[in-house]
Amino acid sequence: MRNLQPVELFKKGLSELGITFTEEQGNAFMTYLSELKKWNKAYNLTGLKTDEDIIIKHFLDSLLYLTALPKGPLKVADIGSGAGFPGIPVKIMRPEIEMYLIEPTGKKTAFLRHITRHLHLNDIHVIEKRIEDTKVSDEIPSPVDAAVTRALFDVREFIRKASHIVRQDGILVLSKGPKAEEEVRELKEVKYKVLPLKLPLSDMQRQIIVINLRKN
């Protein structure tokens, strides 16, 4: 794979995921890659440095979340967005989604504002706050349909910190390792499903956990 150009590597990964895309969407990801590497030299936004690692472990890994999100227009919050994962890749592929990128670190939110403008993304909002301090009716006009995260929350912590911005029958989505189901099974009161997925162009496995907030 190392002799493939970044765009060809990305296309190969999308093919494994069964995702169709436009030339404009492909170009957006290549611009994202270029800008992320440029900013990373000064701001250290991610520990991943190579094109291959960024494409596989950031872009394609983020797109696994598409399997958990309902079709049609949605309001989604990306909690602990960092350099924009999974929120920006999801937004590029699903432009009808209204996206909120919630990230407390100033240098990361500076990059998020830059890259969302640079990619001409509409209906995407950067909130420079911790999730605990983000309020519906203040930073977010109304509860979102889904909250997603790649940050290192455990399941119980994510439910506790993020549920207040999600509508009553909405969902929380997070990615975990092989022991994910054991972690969720301890939460007797929670309705959930686990989607076991393979990360394209790798031998890594992901468990996408979808927690339904509907009250019994």
N, C-alpha and C positions, 0 to 999 in steps of 0.2 A: 504493500500500500504506500510505502514511503516514496515511490517514484511517481505517484499520482499527483497532479496539480490539485490545490485545495478545492476548486469547484468540482472537479471530477470525484474526489473523495466524498464530498458532501452529497453529490447526486447519487453515488453508490449507497451511502447510508440511508438516504430517503427512499431509495428503491427497496432496500431491506425492510423499511417500515411500511411500505405500500402507500407512501404519501406522494400525491401528484403536486406539482408546483409550477408557477409561472417563471419566465425568465426574470421578471422584475423581483420576485421573491428570492430567487437564487442570487441575484445581484445584491439584494439587501443584506443577505448573510455574508457575502464576501466583503462588503463595505464594513459591516459589523466586525468581522475578523480583523481587518486592517486597522480600524480605529481602536479596537480593544488592545491590540499589540502596541500601537503607538502610545496610548495613554498608560499602558502597563509599565513602560520604562520609567515613567516619572512617579506614578501613583501606586504601583504594585497592587493592582485590582484583583489579580488572580495568580495563583502559583503555577498555573499551566502556561507554558511558553510556546510550545510548538504548534504549528497549524493543525497537525493531526490530533494532538491532545485536545485543543480547543474545539475542533469540529466534532470529535466523538464525545468527549466528556462534558462539554458545555452545550453545544448546539443540539446534537442528536439526543443527548440525555434529557434535555429540556422538552424535546418534542414527544417524548414518551407520555407526557402529561395529557396530550391530545386524546389519548385513548380513554381518559377518565372524564372528560368534559362533555356535557350534553351539546347537541347540535343547536345552531341558531344563535341569535344575539344573546350575550351574557354580560354580566358585570363580574369581573374577576380581580381579586387582590393577590399580589405576589408578596409574601411576607419574608422580610430579610432578603430583598432582591439582589443585593450585592452589585455585580456588574450587569444585572438584568436577566438572571436565570431563575426560573424558567419563563418569566413574564414576556420578555421581548421576543424570543423565538416563537412562543405561542401566539403573540400578537401579529407577527409577520405572517404566519400561516393562517391565522383566523382573524382577519382585519375587522370583522363585525363585532368582535369582543371589545368592550370598554375595559381598559386595564388600569389598575392602580399599583404602582411600584412603591412599596413601603420599605424604606431603608434609612437607618439612623446615622450612617457615617457620611460626613460631608464630602469627602473626596469621591466617594462612590455615587452620591446623588448628583454631584457635578458632572460626572461621566454620563449618568442616566439622562440628565437633561440635554447634554450635548448630543448623545447618540439618537435619542428620540426625535430631536429636531433635524439632525443630519439625515435620518432615514425618512423624514416627512411622515411620521406616524401620527395619525389622528386619534382622538379619544384615548389618550394614554397620559396618566398623571403621575408625577413623582412627588412622594410625600416623605419629607426628611424628619421622620419620627420613629420611635420604637412602636411596635404594634400595641403595646399596653397603653400608650399615650395617644393613639389614633382613635378618633371618635366619629361615629355616625352623626351626621348633621353638621359637623365641623369640617373635617378633612374629606370625608366621604358623604355625599348628599343623602344616600339611602343605603340600606344593607346590600351587600353584594351577593351574587348567587353562589360563588365559590371562592375559597381562599386556598392558595397553593403555596408550597414552600420546598426549597432544597436546603434550607438552613438545618442545622443540627438539633432540631427539636426532637424530644421523644414524643410519642403520640399523645400522652396525657397532657404534657406541657403545651402542645400545639392546640389541643382542644380548649384548654384553659385560657390561653392568651389570645386566640384568634376568633373564637365563637361569637364574640360581641359585635363583630362587624358583618356577620353572615346572616342572611335571612333564616327564618325558623326552619324551613325545609330545605335549606341549602346544603352544600357539601364542603368538606375539608379534604384536600388531596396532598399527600406527601410521599416521598420516595425513601425506601429503607432497604436494608440489606437482607440476607437470607433468613434472619430470625424475626422478621417483621411480624409474622402472624402470632408468634408467642407473645409479643409485646401488646398487640391489640386484644388478644383473647382474654387478657386480664381485666379488660374494661367491660364488665358484664352488661352495663346499661347502654352500650353503644352499638348501633347497627353499622356494619362495615362490610366491605368486600376487598379482597386482595387480588391484584392483577399481576401475575408473574410474567415478566418481560425480559427479553434479551436485549442488551445494549448493542446496536448495530456496529459492525466492523470490530467486534471485540468478543471476548469470552465471558464478559461480565454479566451478571444477572441483577435485575432490579425487581423490587416488589413495590408496585404503586398501590398505596392504601387509600381507599375512598371511604370517608366517614360521613354517614348521613345524619344530619342534625335534627331530623324529624322527631318530634316528641311521641312517645308511645301513648 
